[in-house]
Amino acid sequence: MCGRLAVRVCPDCLKSLSGLFFRFCVECGRDAPCVSHPDGLVCRSVSAYGGANRDVVHAMKYAGGRSIASMIGELMAETLPRPDADFLAPVPLHNTSAREYNQAALIAGGASRVWKIPVENCLRWVSGSRSQALKRGKSERELPCDAMKSSDKIRGRRVLLVDDVCTTGNTLLAAKRALSAAGAEIAGAMVWSRSV
């Protein structure tokens, strides 16, 4: 990063890390639209996870980087097209996490300020499911069908999922299942970084 005093990550450094635009199928990781999953969850991302971007994500998540998350949300909303959505639904912080804040909710809040689309914290993890951060390998990271639940107040509404990083896609797919089961229409998903 630039080393600017008293600033963990500056807006210019964040902009320099973005610019790799991905539009991909969360089900299989291929470019979207996907012929194998025509109704699959489509996710947009503005950066690749690794190097300095990995350091930024870790600072955001594990070193009190609330302001980084908000800046990321604003930058994403300035970069990506405004979605046709009634609200933004951040992936919830896992119920075993010791973190005091949910970076996905802060990212959604930053995007909300730019797009003027409200944030709805309607998702929650079902107790008993393990945190994805503690798991290794794609197969071990698979989540049960009922890993998340959604409130019923989103029935009939169009929602865009928001998270920080997409690695295997399992968390986004669990959120999609919960929202669909509650009667929401899924407009897609957006993440800051995609593991490639």
BAVODREN-800069 format. One record per residue (C-alpha): y, z, x; residue number from 1. Coordinates in pm, 1 decimal. Layout:
((Y Z X) NUM)
...
END
This chain:
((0.0 0.0 0.0) 1)
((362.1 -35.1 105.1) 2)
((409.5 326.7 218.2) 3)
((725.4 384.4 12.2) 4)
((812.0 753.2 31.9) 5)
((731.5 978.3 -264.1) 6)
((556.8 693.6 -446.4) 7)
((179.8 680.4 -464.3) 8)
((173.1 316.9 -576.6) 9)
((485.6 112.9 -646.7) 10)
((516.3 -158.9 -914.9) 11)
((543.7 -432.2 -650.2) 12)
((217.1 -321.5 -487.9) 13)
((44.8 -323.9 -827.2) 14)
((172.9 -675.6 -895.6) 15)
((38.8 -789.4 -558.8) 16)
((-308.9 -662.0 -656.4) 17)
((-309.7 -847.7 -987.6) 18)
((-315.1 -1219.4 -1050.1) 19)
((-689.6 -1288.5 -1050.3) 20)
((-737.8 -1361.6 -1418.4) 21)
((-1084.3 -1318.1 -1559.2) 22)
((-1195.2 -1396.6 -1913.5) 23)
((-1560.4 -1310.3 -1931.2) 24)
((-1848.7 -1225.7 -2160.9) 25)
((-1928.4 -855.5 -2132.3) 26)
((-2288.0 -917.9 -2242.9) 27)
((-2378.5 -1131.9 -1939.2) 28)
((-2074.6 -1147.0 -1710.4) 29)
((-2030.0 -1525.4 -1734.9) 30)
((-1697.7 -1692.2 -1803.5) 31)
((-1594.2 -1688.1 -2168.7) 32)
((-1640.2 -1853.8 -2405.9) 33)
((-2008.2 -1796.5 -2341.4) 34)
((-2267.2 -2035.2 -2482.3) 35)
((-2539.7 -1768.6 -2454.6) 36)
((-2336.9 -1509.5 -2649.2) 37)
((-2094.7 -1697.0 -2878.1) 38)
((-2023.3 -1374.0 -3070.4) 39)
((-2028.4 -1152.7 -2761.0) 40)
((-1750.1 -921.6 -2652.1) 41)
((-1487.2 -1112.4 -2452.0) 42)
((-1292.9 -913.5 -2194.0) 43)
((-978.2 -1003.0 -2001.2) 44)
((-894.9 -864.0 -1660.7) 45)
((-609.5 -921.5 -1415.8) 46)
((-765.0 -805.5 -1087.3) 47)
((-1084.5 -774.2 -886.5) 48)
((-1219.7 -429.1 -804.8) 49)
((-1242.2 -363.7 -432.3) 50)
((-1034.3 -297.7 -120.5) 51)
((-683.6 -170.7 -191.3) 52)
((-742.6 -206.2 -564.9) 53)
((-1036.2 33.1 -541.4) 54)
((-803.4 282.0 -369.2) 55)
((-549.1 243.5 -650.5) 56)
((-814.5 302.8 -917.6) 57)
((-941.7 611.5 -735.2) 58)
((-586.2 746.7 -699.4) 59)
((-531.8 683.8 -1070.4) 60)
((-853.2 857.9 -1173.1) 61)
((-908.4 1133.0 -918.3) 62)
((-571.8 1211.2 -758.6) 63)
((-350.0 1279.3 -1058.2) 64)
((-231.3 920.3 -1093.4) 65)
((-107.2 932.3 -1451.1) 66)
((200.5 723.2 -1367.2) 67)
((-21.8 459.7 -1203.7) 68)
((-220.5 422.2 -1526.9) 69)
((96.4 379.4 -1732.8) 70)
((234.0 118.1 -1490.4) 71)
((-99.4 -66.9 -1498.6) 72)
((-88.8 -79.7 -1879.8) 73)
((264.9 -216.7 -1880.4) 74)
((180.3 -477.1 -1615.6) 75)
((-129.6 -587.4 -1806.8) 76)
((72.2 -629.3 -2127.8) 77)
((334.9 -831.1 -1941.4) 78)
((61.8 -1051.7 -1789.4) 79)
((-192.9 -1102.4 -2067.9) 80)
((-122.4 -1266.2 -2404.4) 81)
((-46.6 -1024.3 -2685.8) 82)
((-367.2 -971.7 -2884.1) 83)
((-403.0 -1013.7 -3257.8) 84)
((-493.9 -647.9 -3308.8) 85)
((-391.6 -364.4 -3539.2) 86)
((-434.8 -108.4 -3262.2) 87)
((-557.5 -44.8 -2909.6) 88)
((-865.0 176.7 -2867.1) 89)
((-906.8 333.8 -2522.6) 90)
((-1256.9 412.9 -2401.2) 91)
((-1278.5 792.9 -2423.3) 92)
((-1303.4 1024.3 -2127.1) 93)
((-1662.8 1137.7 -2096.8) 94)
((-1716.9 1484.7 -2244.0) 95)
((-1858.4 1612.2 -1911.6) 96)
((-1552.1 1501.4 -1712.4) 97)
((-1336.9 1764.6 -1544.3) 98)
((-1036.5 1528.5 -1544.2) 99)
((-736.1 1655.1 -1741.6) 100)
((-634.5 1311.6 -1865.7) 101)
((-790.9 986.8 -1980.5) 102)
((-672.5 697.9 -1764.0) 103)
((-781.6 441.9 -2028.0) 104)
((-559.0 614.0 -2287.1) 105)
((-265.4 606.2 -2044.5) 106)
((-326.5 236.0 -1973.9) 107)
((-335.2 171.8 -2349.1) 108)
((-11.3 369.6 -2386.1) 109)
((161.5 152.9 -2125.4) 110)
((43.9 -165.5 -2298.6) 111)
((147.0 -22.4 -2636.4) 112)
((506.6 23.0 -2519.7) 113)
((529.0 -345.9 -2426.8) 114)
((328.4 -498.8 -2712.3) 115)
((439.3 -252.2 -2983.9) 116)
((76.5 -211.7 -3093.6) 117)
((-23.5 150.3 -3166.1) 118)
((-297.1 335.6 -2978.0) 119)
((-577.4 497.3 -3178.4) 120)
((-804.5 746.7 -2999.3) 121)
((-1087.5 685.5 -3243.5) 122)
((-1386.3 685.7 -3004.7) 123)
((-1584.0 978.7 -2867.7) 124)
((-1895.3 1020.7 -2657.3) 125)
((-2198.2 1170.5 -2826.3) 126)
((-2303.5 1490.8 -2652.6) 127)
((-2609.4 1451.5 -2434.9) 128)
((-2516.2 1112.8 -2286.7) 129)
((-2458.7 1121.6 -1911.2) 130)
((-2139.0 1001.0 -1748.4) 131)
((-2158.8 645.1 -1614.0) 132)
((-1995.6 758.3 -1288.6) 133)
((-2301.8 970.7 -1210.5) 134)
((-2550.2 684.8 -1251.4) 135)
((-2659.8 421.1 -1001.6) 136)
((-2796.2 73.1 -1065.0) 137)
((-2751.1 -152.5 -1368.1) 138)
((-3070.1 -47.6 -1547.8) 139)
((-2999.7 322.8 -1501.7) 140)
((-2650.7 268.9 -1643.4) 141)
((-2778.8 128.5 -1972.0) 142)
((-2658.8 340.5 -2261.3) 143)
((-2842.2 429.1 -2581.8) 144)
((-2725.7 251.3 -2896.9) 145)
((-2558.9 568.5 -3025.3) 146)
((-2387.0 678.7 -2701.8) 147)
((-2046.3 668.6 -2876.0) 148)
((-1918.8 726.6 -3226.6) 149)
((-1600.8 611.3 -3395.5) 150)
((-1400.6 765.5 -3676.2) 151)
((-1419.3 584.9 -4010.4) 152)
((-1040.8 549.3 -4036.7) 153)
((-1061.2 219.8 -3849.0) 154)
((-1268.7 44.1 -4116.8) 155)
((-1140.8 -308.5 -4181.7) 156)
((-891.8 -295.5 -3895.9) 157)
((-879.6 -522.1 -3589.9) 158)
((-910.7 -340.1 -3255.4) 159)
((-873.7 -424.3 -2886.2) 160)
((-1075.1 -204.7 -2648.4) 161)
((-901.9 -79.0 -2332.3) 162)
((-1055.1 56.0 -2009.4) 163)
((-970.7 67.4 -1640.6) 164)
((-1267.0 -108.7 -1474.8) 165)
((-1561.6 -312.6 -1598.6) 166)
((-1863.3 -278.5 -1371.6) 167)
((-2180.0 -333.4 -1576.1) 168)
((-2009.3 -365.3 -1915.6) 169)
((-2232.7 -96.6 -2067.6) 170)
((-1946.4 137.2 -2159.0) 171)
((-1751.1 -140.0 -2333.8) 172)
((-2064.9 -248.8 -2519.7) 173)
((-2129.6 109.8 -2635.4) 174)
((-1771.3 128.9 -2761.0) 175)
((-1806.8 -206.5 -2937.2) 176)
((-2124.8 -87.5 -3114.1) 177)
((-1952.3 232.7 -3230.2) 178)
((-1648.4 47.6 -3363.0) 179)
((-1859.7 -216.0 -3536.0) 180)
((-2074.5 54.4 -3697.2) 181)
((-1755.5 214.7 -3831.4) 182)
((-1646.0 -115.5 -3988.0) 183)
((-1384.7 -235.6 -3737.0) 184)
((-1332.7 -594.7 -3632.8) 185)
((-1334.0 -630.3 -3253.2) 186)
((-1050.4 -843.9 -3113.8) 187)
((-1187.9 -817.6 -2758.4) 188)
((-1135.0 -592.2 -2459.9) 189)
((-907.6 -566.5 -2159.4) 190)
((-953.0 -391.8 -1827.2) 191)
((-739.4 -370.3 -1515.6) 192)
((-1020.0 -463.0 -1275.0) 193)
((-1351.4 -635.7 -1289.0) 194)
((-1628.2 -576.1 -1036.4) 195)
((-1730.3 -915.9 -902.0) 196)
END
